[in-house]
Amino acid sequence: MKKSLAILISIGSLCLLHGCASSGGATAPTATHFSVTPATAAPTAGTPFNFTVTALDAANAAVGSYSGTVHFTSSDSKAKLPPDSPITNGAGTFTATLKTASGQTIQVTDTAASTTGSSIAIPVSAAPAFQFSVAAPSSARVGAAFSFQVTAQDQFGNTVTAYPGMVRFSSSDGPKGLPANAPLTNGTGSFTATLQIVGPQTITATDTVALSITGSSASISVAAQGALVITSVPPNGVVGFPYGVPVQLCFAGGTLQNLFELTASGGHLGRLGSYSWSGSSLPPGLEVLNIKLPGFPTCPSGSLGAIEGRPTEAGTYTFYISVRDTATPPSTVTNKFTIQISAAPAPAAEEVPADESRHTHHHYKLFDVGTFGGPYSQYSVPSSAGLNSRGTAAGVADTSIPDPFSPNNCFFDCWVDHAFVWKDGVTTDLGTLPGGLSSFAYTVNEHGLIVGQSQNASIDPLTGLPEVRGVLWRDGRIIDLGTLGGNASNANAINDRGQVVGAATNATFDPFGNVPQAPCQVLTSGLPPSCSVFSFAVNSLFSPSTTETHAFLWEDGFMRDLGTLGGPDSSALINNDRGEVAGWSYTSFVANPSTGVPTVDPFLWDPEDAKLVDLGSLGGTFGAPFFMNNRGQVIGVSNLPGDLIVHPFIWSKSEGMKDLGTLGGTYGHPNWINDEGEVVGFAQFAGDQSGHAFLWRNGVMTDLGTIGTDPASEAGSINSRHQIVGGTFIFGGLDLHGWLWENGGPIVEGLATKLV
């Protein structure tokens, strides 16, 4: 009996430890697996969240008696998981941080047994955009387009599919050949680039607003394209006629100049993406030019090779054109060409109309103001601001000195330029600020006071280019108007009270960089490839700026900051004799997704209220004033909804903004308004292939027609006697005739933009 009792006691002790069948056949529950349940349904990458581990038996019932230590693993190799931890009473709550987007799992394993468990796939979402990944090929050839991809990523490398911003592109190769600002689709985008410089290059993508969101490609090995080859064939010419075709020069305010562009392929283009051209034995009157381009913001970088001039002698000519690249040693190719220069055609007999006054006018005479030794001169843009009623004109003319800062910066073109004043047949050089190279005159008032801008002797530390200051020429002296704390300013206009308006930089960082170009790019979307007509309306500064630009009013030696409409930048463009000021301004710091810059609206500053009044828009994201009269009426342009249609407007305090319409096309702009509220300008016809000068009076737009068979015309200004001056041209091309419009029709005289 004693031996049997001892055996029973031993068996009972084992049952207490591991469980035995009871007298009724039941056993204690045993944990066979774990459930892993996150407390957050869709956690964000990098954000900690809780999850619960529960011990379960084979029937998925909780085993409250389970006690053990568990180990954690995850499908996310970047995950931050808890250390090995004990579980008491069958369950425990822990914290994890997952960092890889999409479905990830967390696994739990008993450290002393085979018990294990896993969560379902946890949909981890990407964190906010932190950087760009730029994937480009490892090699490319000069001038050959290739594709590259940009992906918005969070700090863990996940694609941010909800990225809402715009991407701006730059390169160690320079800005030429890069795509325009663009959005991404579902966080990614494919783009095309063309690099110009042999050697290792990179492409960088940067958010247009959040500049810290950026990324660069790995090094791209750029090789020469192949053998250097001249691809252009010079055409025949005619004695006395400009050689080539009209080309719009981006560095001269959109000026059209006849020339024949020389082109080549292959070789090594060099840092500026340019070849060097020369010629010999050309027909008399023609020469080969290397025209330097100023680069961003007005032009591509590099230079333009061209044949320019007017042939002076008829005949058959054989000549040579050479092109050289920038390799070491350089490659040079010379081609021989033969062209025919024809004699000028005999003038056609002209029928003299009975009314001879329609072709001459004894009150007016054309004058050539000349230059200061260089090739070009012009009045300010718009030219009508550079002439007063006393016959004094102001503008800019080339000297014979090449601009030493070309092609990175050209004031008017790539020569050193000086402002001039013309009066009584004499052109006078207005000079520059002490130590400065170039200057530019914009506006002259009735007292002969002139405003514009001039370089000084200092280099802007933000741009590496000469500092530019708004200036006033008065009594034979040049006065520096100063800045608002930055390094640059520009004086756009002066009224007869001597008040000057313009734009100046301050010391506050500008998230939109070189702002004056942005409205021009927006405004010309879907329009002819020219910003020349808007160059005055969007002008703030000639040099790029990394700090904010604000409109100012200068009077009696004091520059007053007029502020903005809510964004970082503004510019005052015109003022009247009542002291009112008109200009444009960003309305916020929020970039429009389709343009990459904030909305731009025209404003009016009234001295009585001393604040900017938003003139509104015609529904689009850009508007700017062109001119205003002494009644406070403002004219300008505004985009319609969608930004593909641009209409002229007139604004007044009593009636707000009115759409002046067009002559049937999608585009028009005004140039002048007299004090009676009559507006003149240009408007396109249906189909947008051409257009005519218009007169808008009392709500009605009248087509002023053109001269003879000239295809297009434009009105420059209208005076108080309802006389209008303007010109005719080939749409998108050469100027033809100037005219004076009075008594129901035009009188041919000479190219003109203002009559006083």
TABEL-V494116 format. One record per residue. N is the residue number from 1. SS is DSSP state (H for helix, E for strand, C for the rest). Layout:
BEGIN
n: (N,N)
ss: (SS,SS)
END
This chain:
BEGIN
n: (1,2,3,4,5,6,7,8,9,10,11,12,13,14,15,16,17,18,19,20,21,22,23,24,25,26,27,28,29,30,31,32,33,34,35,36,37,38,39,40,41,42,43,44,45,46,47,48,49,50,51,52,53,54,55,56,57,58,59,60,61,62,63,64,65,66,67,68,69,70,71,72,73,74,75,76,77,78,79,80,81,82,83,84,85,86,87,88,89,90,91,92,93,94,95,96,97,98,99,100,101,102,103,104,105,106,107,108,109,110,111,112,113,114,115,116,117,118,119,120,121,122,123,124,125,126,127,128,129,130,131,132,133,134,135,136,137,138,139,140,141,142,143,144,145,146,147,148,149,150,151,152,153,154,155,156,157,158,159,160,161,162,163,164,165,166,167,168,169,170,171,172,173,174,175,176,177,178,179,180,181,182,183,184,185,186,187,188,189,190,191,192,193,194,195,196,197,198,199,200,201,202,203,204,205,206,207,208,209,210,211,212,213,214,215,216,217,218,219,220,221,222,223,224,225,226,227,228,229,230,231,232,233,234,235,236,237,238,239,240,241,242,243,244,245,246,247,248,249,250,251,252,253,254,255,256,257,258,259,260,261,262,263,264,265,266,267,268,269,270,271,272,273,274,275,276,277,278,279,280,281,282,283,284,285,286,287,288,289,290,291,292,293,294,295,296,297,298,299,300,301,302,303,304,305,306,307,308,309,310,311,312,313,314,315,316,317,318,319,320,321,322,323,324,325,326,327,328,329,330,331,332,333,334,335,336,337,338,339,340,341,342,343,344,345,346,347,348,349,350,351,352,353,354,355,356,357,358,359,360,361,362,363,364,365,366,367,368,369,370,371,372,373,374,375,376,377,378,379,380,381,382,383,384,385,386,387,388,389,390,391,392,393,394,395,396,397,398,399,400,401,402,403,404,405,406,407,408,409,410,411,412,413,414,415,416,417,418,419,420,421,422,423,424,425,426,427,428,429,430,431,432,433,434,435,436,437,438,439,440,441,442,443,444,445,446,447,448,449,450,451,452,453,454,455,456,457,458,459,460,461,462,463,464,465,466,467,468,469,470,471,472,473,474,475,476,477,478,479,480,481,482,483,484,485,486,487,488,489,490,491,492,493,494,495,496,497,498,499,500,501,502,503,504,505,506,507,508,509,510,511,512,513,514,515,516,517,518,519,520,521,522,523,524,525,526,527,528,529,530,531,532,533,534,535,536,537,538,539,540,541,542,543,544,545,546,547,548,549,550,551,552,553,554,555,556,557,558,559,560,561,562,563,564,565,566,567,568,569,570,571,572,573,574,575,576,577,578,579,580,581,582,583,584,585,586,587,588,589,590,591,592,593,594,595,596,597,598,599,600,601,602,603,604,605,606,607,608,609,610,611,612,613,614,615,616,617,618,619,620,621,622,623,624,625,626,627,628,629,630,631,632,633,634,635,636,637,638,639,640,641,642,643,644,645,646,647,648,649,650,651,652,653,654,655,656,657,658,659,660,661,662,663,664,665,666,667,668,669,670,671,672,673,674,675,676,677,678,679,680,681,682,683,684,685,686,687,688,689,690,691,692,693,694,695,696,697,698,699,700,701,702,703,704,705,706,707,708,709,710,711,712,713,714,715,716,717,718,719,720,721,722,723,724,725,726,727,728,729,730,731,732,733,734,735,736,737,738,739,740,741,742,743,744,745,746,747,748,749,750,751,752,753,754,755,756)
ss: (C,H,H,H,H,H,H,H,H,H,H,H,H,H,H,H,H,H,C,C,C,C,C,C,C,C,C,C,C,C,C,C,E,E,E,E,E,E,C,C,C,C,C,E,C,C,C,C,E,E,E,E,E,E,E,E,C,C,C,C,C,E,C,C,C,C,C,E,E,E,E,E,E,E,C,C,C,C,C,E,C,C,C,C,E,E,E,E,C,C,E,E,E,E,E,E,E,C,C,C,C,E,E,E,C,E,E,E,E,E,C,C,C,C,C,E,E,E,C,C,C,E,E,E,E,C,C,C,C,C,E,E,E,E,E,E,C,C,E,E,E,C,C,C,C,E,E,E,E,E,E,E,E,C,C,C,C,C,E,C,C,C,C,C,C,E,E,E,E,E,E,C,C,C,C,C,C,C,C,C,C,E,E,C,E,C,C,E,E,E,E,E,E,C,C,C,C,C,E,E,E,C,E,E,E,E,E,C,C,C,C,C,C,E,E,E,C,C,C,E,E,E,E,C,C,C,C,C,E,E,C,C,C,C,C,C,E,E,C,C,C,E,C,C,E,E,E,E,E,H,H,H,C,C,E,E,E,E,E,E,E,E,C,E,E,C,C,C,C,C,C,C,C,C,C,E,E,E,E,E,C,C,C,C,C,E,E,E,E,E,E,E,E,E,C,C,C,C,C,C,E,E,E,E,E,E,E,E,E,E,C,C,C,C,E,E,E,E,E,E,E,E,E,E,C,C,C,C,C,C,C,E,E,E,E,E,E,E,E,E,E,E,C,C,C,C,C,C,C,C,C,C,C,C,C,H,H,H,C,C,C,C,C,C,C,C,C,C,C,C,C,E,E,E,E,E,E,E,E,C,C,C,H,H,H,H,E,C,C,C,C,C,E,E,E,E,E,E,E,E,E,E,C,C,C,C,C,C,C,C,C,C,C,C,E,E,E,E,E,E,E,E,E,C,C,E,E,E,E,E,E,C,C,C,C,C,C,C,E,E,E,E,E,E,C,C,C,C,C,E,E,E,E,E,E,E,E,E,E,C,C,C,C,C,C,E,E,E,E,E,E,E,E,E,C,C,E,E,E,E,C,C,C,C,C,C,C,E,E,E,E,E,E,E,C,C,C,C,C,E,E,E,E,E,E,E,E,E,E,C,C,C,C,C,C,H,H,H,H,H,H,H,H,C,C,C,C,C,C,C,C,H,H,H,C,C,C,C,C,C,C,C,C,C,C,C,E,E,E,E,E,E,E,E,E,C,C,E,E,E,E,E,E,C,C,C,C,C,C,E,E,E,E,E,E,C,C,C,C,C,E,E,E,E,E,E,C,C,C,C,C,C,C,C,C,C,C,C,C,E,E,E,E,E,E,E,C,C,C,C,E,E,E,E,C,C,C,E,E,E,E,E,E,E,E,E,E,E,C,C,C,C,C,E,E,E,E,E,E,E,C,C,C,C,C,E,E,E,E,E,E,E,C,C,C,E,E,E,E,E,E,C,E,E,E,E,E,E,E,E,E,E,E,C,C,C,C,C,E,E,E,E,E,E,E,C,C,C,C,C,E,E,E,E,E,E,E,C,C,E,E,E,E,C,C,C,C,C,C,C,C,E,E,E,E,E,E,E,C,C,C,C,C,E,E,E,E,E,E,C,C,C,C,C,E,E,E,E,E,E,E,E,C,C,E,E,E,E,C,C,C,C,C,C,C,C)
END
